[in-house]
Amino acid sequence: MSDLTGPYQHIIDQLENFFPETTATCPYGLPGPAVYRAAGVERIPADLMGVLLAAGFRRNGKTIYTMNCPGCLACRPIRLLPEQFQPNRSQRRTLKNNQDIVVELGPIAPTKEKLALLEKFFHHRYPARHNNAHDYYAGFFLSDAGFTLEATYRLDGQLVGTAIIDLGTTWLSAVYFFFDPDQADRSLGTLNILRLIELARQHGLAELYLGYWISEVRAMRYKAAFLPHQIFQEGQWQTVNSRPNHGAPGG
């Protein structure tokens, strides 16, 4: 595997034989193949999931994975330490402008309303991929782990956003977020992260994992606006206190 010496590298090394590599087309449209180190799990304890998240892994349905793409380090896990985060002026404005949105937390449920919104989101955001909302819920969102929840966002009773999250005893992981493209001017992606920070603080959670930050993908650049944040590279989490110069905030 790697000869890196970061504090989490020993975990990755020990798991090498349990996470065989599979190759696929890059889901983000970057050049070169995507190489996943992935393992299927029926049920995983929250404490173990927390260790894997800290070592740069992610959950996709019943699959735990990390990236090992040759010659490419674009997919960088990013996390926040909720107690250290301070919103900037733009983020405070997003909170103020969305005071009329009601957020509710509950069990994950693929209702007709959510499936319709996800289909609309796919059609607007990824028209060429032919993603299917029902398949996404069945294969990507639903889990037997016991710690997966949904946060729904409603405006005047209408569903405008849904966040799939994993909630552990010391950590919170943002699995996926989809929203109504007609409400893009509300910066609902930013609002979701701000609300998840509040949730993490309420539960005394030490880390909030935001998935991957990929500077080459415009829709993911806004994650770097949450400061300070930490990027996982070379087997360790490195703190970043300022935002990169390139990239505009996304929804």
DORO-321333 format. One record per residue: x, y, z of N, C-alpha, C in turn; residue in three letters. Coordinates in steps of 0.1 Angstrom, whole numbers, plus 5000, padded with zeros to 4 digits. Each point is the difference from the previous one (the first is absolute). Layout:
XYZXYZXYZALA;...
***
This chain:
500849885000499250125000500950125000MET;499750105009500850125000501050005011SER;501050084999501050015011499850135008ASP;498850064999499750125008500149965014LEU;500250115009500249975014499050085008THR;498950054994499050085007499349915011GLY;499450075010499549925011498949904997PRO;499350024988499049904997500449904989TYR;501350014996500449924989500149855004GLN;500349975013500049875004498749934999HIS;498950085002498749944999499749964985ILE;500450094991499849974986500849884996ILE;501349995005500849894996499549875005ASP;499449995013499549885005498749954993GLN;499350104994498849964993500249974985LEU;501250004995500349994986499449874994GLU;500149895007499549874995498549995000ASN;499350095008498649995000499350104991PHE;500850084993499550104991500649984986PHE;499649914992500549984987499750124991PRO;500850024990499950114991499049964988GLU;499250104996499249994988500150134992THR;500049984987500250124991498750034993THR;499850134999498850054993500350134993ALA;499150054992500150144995499950105011THR;500850114999499950105011498650065000CYS;499349995012498750065001499950154999PRO;501250065001500050155000500650054987TYR;500149914990500450054987501550044998GLY;500849965010501450034999500849904992LEU;501150044994500749904991500649885008PRO;500049894994500649885006498949925007GLY;500349885003499049915007499850035015PRO;498949975005499850015015500349865006ALA;500849995010500449885006499550005015VAL;499049925003499549995013500649895008TYR;500350025013500249895009498849995008ARG;499249894998498749995005499749865006ALA;499250005010499549875007498650015003ALA;499249904998498649995004499849965014GLY;499150075007499749975014498549995002VAL;499549915007498649995003499650105011GLU;500850015010499750095011501450035006ARG;500250135004501250045005499850085013ILE;500749985011499850075012500450154998PRO;499350095007500350144998501450045004ALA;500549935010501450045005501049964989ASP;499849884994500949964989499950104988LEU;498750044997499850094989500850135002MET;500050045013500750125004501549994997GLY;500549895003501449974998500350014985VAL;499249934992500250004986499950144993LEU;499050085005499950144995501250075003LEU;500549995012501350075004501249954992ALA;499949894994501149954991499750034986ALA;499050084997499850044986499049924992GLY;499349915007499049914993498650074999PHE;499249954991498650054999499049885000ARG;498750035002499049894999499150034988ARG;499849904992499050004989499149885001ASN;498850025006499149895002500749905010GLY;500249884995500649895008501549994996LYS;500550104994501449994995500850115008THR;501249965005501050105006501150014990ILE;500450124997501050014989501050125003TYR;501150004992500950114999500550004986THR;500650114996500550014986501549984999MET;500449934990501449984997500350014985ASN;499750124995500150024985501450034997CYS;500649934990501450024996500350144995PRO;500950065005500450144996499050115002GLY;499049975009499050105002499750015015CYS;500050125006499750025014498950105001LEU;499150014990499050105000499049985011ALA;499649885003499049975010500650015014CYS;499850115007500650025013498950005011ARG;500049915009499050005011500150145008PRO;498950055003500050135007499149995012ILE;500450065011499149995012500250145008ARG;499050025008500050125009500049955014LEU;500650095009499949985014499050105005LEU;498749965002498950095002500350115010PRO;500649975011500350105011500950114995GLU;500849974990501050104995499450094989GLN;499049964994499550074988499450135003PHE;500350104992499450145001499550044986GLN;498650024999499550044987500550134995PRO;500250014987500450134994498750084997ASN;500250124994498950084997499049944991ARG;500549944989499149934991499249895006SER;500649925009499349895006498950065010GLN;500450105007499050075009498850054992ARG;500350054988498950054992499149894995ARG;500649884997499349884996499049965011THR;500550005012499149975011498950105002LEU;500350124999498950115001499049994989LYS;500449974988499149994988499249885000ASN;500349905008499349875000499349975014ASN;499750115007499349985013498649944998GLN;499450014988498749954998500049854996ASP;501249944999500149864997500049925013ILE;499149905001499949915012500849874997VAL;500849975010500949884999499549895010VAL;499849884995499549895009501049884998GLU;500349945011500849885000499249875003LEU;500249904992499249885002500749884993GLY;499349885001500649884993499950024985PRO;500949934993500150004986498849934994ILE;499350064990498849954994499950054986ALA;500049914990499950044986498650024996PRO;499450115004498650044997499950044985THR;498850014995499850044986500550154999LYS;499750085010500450145000501650014999GLU;500749925008501550014999500549944987LYS;499449904995500549944988499750094988LEU;498950075000499750104990501150125000ALA;500350045012501050115001501349954996LEU;500449885003501349954996500149984985LEU;498949964994500049994985500250144994GLU;499350105005500150134995501450055002LYS;500749975011501350045003501049944990PHE;499849874998500949924990499850064986PHE;498850034996499750054987500750134997HIS;500050095011500750134998501549995002HIS;500549935010501450005003500849904991ARG;499449884998500849904992499149944989TYR;499650084990499149964990500549884991PRO;501349994999500649894991500249875007ALA;499849995013500349885007498949905001ARG;498850054998498849915001499949935014HIS;500350085010499849945014498649985003ASN;499749905008498749965004499850025015ASN;499050085004499950045015499749875008ALA;499149914995499749885008501349925002HIS;500849984990501249925001501050075009ASP;500050135000501050075009499649985015TYR;498750015003499649975013500349865004TYR;499749904992500249865003501549965001ALA;500850064991501449965000501050095006GLY;499650125002501050105005499650055014PHE;498750045002499650065012499649915011PHE;499249904997499549915011501149915005LEU;500049975013501049935007499449935012SER;500649885003499749935012500850035012ASP;500850114998501050035011499350055013ALA;498850064998499350055012500350145004GLY;500850074993500350145003499850104989PHE;499249954990499750094989498750075001THR;500050134998498850085002499850104988LEU;498950074999499750104990499750135007GLU;500550114994499650135004499250064988ALA;498850045003499250054989499850155002THR;500050084988499950145000498750044993TYR;499250075007498750044994499750155000ARG;499550054989499650144998498550004998LEU;499350065010498550014999499449864998ASP;500649905007499649864999500549924989GLY;500650064990500549934988501449965002GLN;500349874997501449955001500950074990LEU;501150065005500950074991501449945001VAL;500249915010501449945002499949885009GLY;500949914998500249885009501449965001THR;500449995013501449965003500049855006ALA;500849924994500249865006501350015008ILE;499849975013501250015009500149875008ILE;501349985005500349905009500350075014ASP;499449955010500250075013500649905010LEU;501250025004500749915010500050075014GLY;500849945008500050055014501050115002THR;501050024991500950115001500250074986THR;499249954990500250064987498750004992TRP;500050094989498950014991500650004986LEU;499349924991500549994987498950044990SER;500350104991499150044990500149904988ALA;499049914998500149904989499650064987VAL;498950084999499550054988499050115003TYR;499950104991499050105001499550034986PHE;498750014999499350044987499050105003PHE;499750094990499250125003499250034987PHE;499050095002499250054989500850104991ASP;500349974988500850094992499450144998PRO;498650005002499450134999500350095012ASP;500649955010500350075012501550025001GLN;500749994989501550015000500550135006ALA;499350114998500450135005500150015015ASP;499449905007500050005015501349935005ARG;500949954992501249935004499749895011SER;499149914996499649905009501149905004LEU;501049984992501149925004500850065011GLY;500250135000500650075011499149995012THR;498750034998499149995012500149875006LEU;500049894992500049875006501249975009ASN;501250044995501249995009499950085012ILE;499550124999499850085012499149945010LEU;498949944996499149935009500649885005ARG;500849934993500749885005501050035011LEU;500750124998500950055010499250025013ILE;498850064999499250035012499649865006GLU;499649914992499749865005501149945008LEU;501250014994501249945006500350065013ALA;499950135001500250085012499049965011ARG;498749984996499049965009500349875007GLN;500649914992500249865005501549995005HIS;500750105000501450005005500949914992GLY;499850004986500849924991501350074996LEU;501149935000501350064998500350034985ALA;499549914991500350024986498749994991GLU;500150084989498950004990500749984987LEU;499849884994500649964988499150044988TYR;500650074990499350064989500349924987LEU;500549885001500349934988501350044993GLY;499950014987501250054993499950144996TYR;501250075001500150134994500949984987TRP;499450044989500749984987500150144993ILE;501150065000500150144996499750014985SER;500249894992499750004986498549994997GLU;499249975010498649994998499350125006VAL;499450084992499450135005499049985011ARG;499149904998499049985010500549965014ALA;501249965001500649965013500950115006MET;500350104993501050105005499550085012ARG;498750015001499450085011500449955014TYR;500349875001500449935013501250075006LYS;500950054991501250065005499850145007ALA;498850054998499650135007499849995014ALA;499849885006499849985014501349985007PHE;500350105008501350025006499950005015LEU;501149955007501049924994499549864997PRO;500649934990499649874997501349914999HIS;499849874999501249915000499949924987GLN;501149984993500149914988500849885004ILE;499649884996500749885002501049974989PHE;501250015002501049974990501349955007GLN;500749914993501249945005499849935014GLU;498849945001499749925012499750085012GLY;499750134999499750085012499150124996GLN;499350055010499150124998500950135002TRP;499950084989500850135001499050115000GLN;500250095010499150115002500250114989THR;499050064995500050114990499250115006VAL;500750125001499350125006499650104990ASN;500349984987499650104990499549934988SER;499150064993499449944988500950014988ARG;500149904991500850024988499450114991PRO;500950064992499650124993499049974988ASN;500149874995499149964989498849945005HIS;498950014992498849935003499050095006GLY;498850004995498950085006499149925008ALA;499350055010499149925009498949944991PRO;499649885004498949934993498849995009GLY;498949944995498849995007500049895010GLY;
***
